[in-house]
Amino acid sequence: MKLTAFNSLNRTQAAEVVRPALDIPRWVEAVVDARPYAHHDALLSTARTAAKPFGAEEIERALSHHPRIGERAEGDHAEAGLSRAEQSAVDPTDTDVQQRLREGNLAYEERFGQVFLIRAAGRSPEEILDQLSTRMDNDPGTEQAVVADQLRQIALLRLEGLVTP
Ligand SMILES: NC(=O)NC1=NC(=O)NC1=O
């Protein structure tokens, strides 16, 4: 949707447009309530500012919307489509990659108690697998900051596609 159209929606409609980017109510409201935006950069900078910091419960809520890397999001709602597109470099028929992702995801979840989240767009399976093993060495506090940053990157990338200049 164009920025001008986004500016003219009512609050409820505008919230529905941006929610697939990041389902954190405080963030959605901040982005919606700063309208009208004079230009696209103002939208992105508001979204970036509102996405820092995230509280632990906000991260937990947002993570619940992300399928595991390698598991294709089901459904035809906006978020599932975005997730499938972001993970398009991960070939579901590559059994070696799938196996390594499955094992890596499980090990990560056992250690950190939450899904492994990475901004997958633009990354090869090898890069994702490399991040998955590298981040296993993080302590929980460090890893939580990394997860928050990945959430921010995904949110901004999605927002750029949902509301265009
Ligand atoms: N577990 C994940 O990292 N999921 C995802 N990363 C993305 O960039 N999109 C997703 O759905």
The ligand as an ORCA input file, in Angstrom:
! r2SCAN-3c Opt
* xyz 0 1
  N      12.481    -18.680     12.982
  C      12.710    -17.678     12.108
  O      13.783    -17.091     12.072
  N      11.678    -17.331     11.268
  C      11.773    -16.327     10.352
  N      12.802    -15.549     10.027
  C      12.420    -14.681      9.031
  O      13.108    -13.840      8.478
  N      11.115    -14.906      8.727
  C      10.653    -15.926      9.523
  O       9.519    -16.432      9.552
*
